[in-house]
Amino acid sequence: MKTRAIISIIMGMILVLVMVASGCAAQQATQILEDAVGLEASEDVEVTVDQGEVTVTSEQGDVQTLSGDLSEDWPAVVPVHADIEVDSVLRADQDGKLGWSVMGTLEGSAQNIYEYYKQALSDWNVVMDDVKERDTGEKEYNFRASNGTYLVILWMMDTGSGTNITLGVEEE
């Protein structure tokens, strides 16, 4: 599935959750998402909304679920730091491989979280380790490490007034 289609699915999942939370009929919201994603991905999809989770299933059997909680199969070898305030969790089963993404904000220091993950994954193969300061004063952190089974992707943007974070894990 194309990256653009995946982004459309994620945005659509968020839209469905908002529509259902605001009182829109779940069936109407899911039909809107199915039509939008189907057009973007050039395939039919099935959307289900159940207890705060939105699941999109493609014709090929790929499944993506957006919720507010970590799934039970989140890899135990990848810690989720206590300072991460989780906004949403995406779990994807695509082409027989699992992937997870935690999206949220930080209550603590981005630098401390960055150092925490570098230490926690210190025996892994570091694929990327980059910190950039922008002209605006914002700091962008990118850290990727692999243990041969999982690839961990940590991305943070510290704006000075808050930090957005995405912690991703992909089966290799």
Secondary structure in CASP SS format (residue, H / E / C, confidence):
PFRMAT SS
TARGET T0000
AUTHOR 0000-0000-0000
METHOD secondary structure of the structure
MODEL  1
M C 1.00
K C 1.00
T H 1.00
R H 1.00
A H 1.00
I H 1.00
I H 1.00
S H 1.00
I H 1.00
I H 1.00
M H 1.00
G H 1.00
M H 1.00
I H 1.00
L H 1.00
V H 1.00
L H 1.00
V H 1.00
M H 1.00
V H 1.00
A H 1.00
S C 1.00
G C 1.00
C C 1.00
A C 1.00
A H 1.00
Q H 1.00
Q H 1.00
A H 1.00
T H 1.00
Q H 1.00
I H 1.00
L H 1.00
E H 1.00
D H 1.00
A H 1.00
V H 1.00
G H 1.00
L H 1.00
E H 1.00
A H 1.00
S C 1.00
E C 1.00
D C 1.00
V E 1.00
E E 1.00
V E 1.00
T E 1.00
V E 1.00
D E 1.00
Q C 1.00
G C 1.00
E E 1.00
V E 1.00
T E 1.00
V E 1.00
T E 1.00
S E 1.00
E C 1.00
Q C 1.00
G C 1.00
D C 1.00
V E 1.00
Q E 1.00
T E 1.00
L E 1.00
S E 1.00
G C 1.00
D C 1.00
L C 1.00
S C 1.00
E C 1.00
D C 1.00
W C 1.00
P C 1.00
A C 1.00
V C 1.00
V C 1.00
P C 1.00
V C 1.00
H C 1.00
A C 1.00
D C 1.00
I E 1.00
E E 1.00
V E 1.00
D E 1.00
S E 1.00
V E 1.00
L E 1.00
R E 1.00
A E 1.00
D E 1.00
Q E 1.00
D C 1.00
G C 1.00
K E 1.00
L E 1.00
G E 1.00
W E 1.00
S E 1.00
V E 1.00
M E 1.00
G E 1.00
T E 1.00
L E 1.00
E C 1.00
G C 1.00
S C 1.00
A H 1.00
Q H 1.00
N H 1.00
I H 1.00
Y H 1.00
E H 1.00
Y H 1.00
Y H 1.00
K H 1.00
Q H 1.00
A H 1.00
L C 1.00
S C 1.00
D C 1.00
W C 1.00
N E 1.00
V E 1.00
V E 1.00
M E 1.00
D E 1.00
D E 1.00
V E 1.00
K E 1.00
E E 1.00
R C 1.00
D C 1.00
T C 1.00
G C 1.00
E C 1.00
K E 1.00
E E 1.00
Y E 1.00
N E 1.00
F E 1.00
R E 1.00
A E 1.00
S E 1.00
N C 1.00
G C 1.00
T C 1.00
Y E 1.00
L E 1.00
V E 1.00
I E 1.00
L E 1.00
W E 1.00
M E 1.00
M E 1.00
D E 1.00
T C 1.00
G C 1.00
S C 1.00
G C 1.00
T E 1.00
N E 1.00
I E 1.00
T E 1.00
L E 1.00
G E 1.00
V E 1.00
E E 1.00
E E 1.00
E C 1.00
END
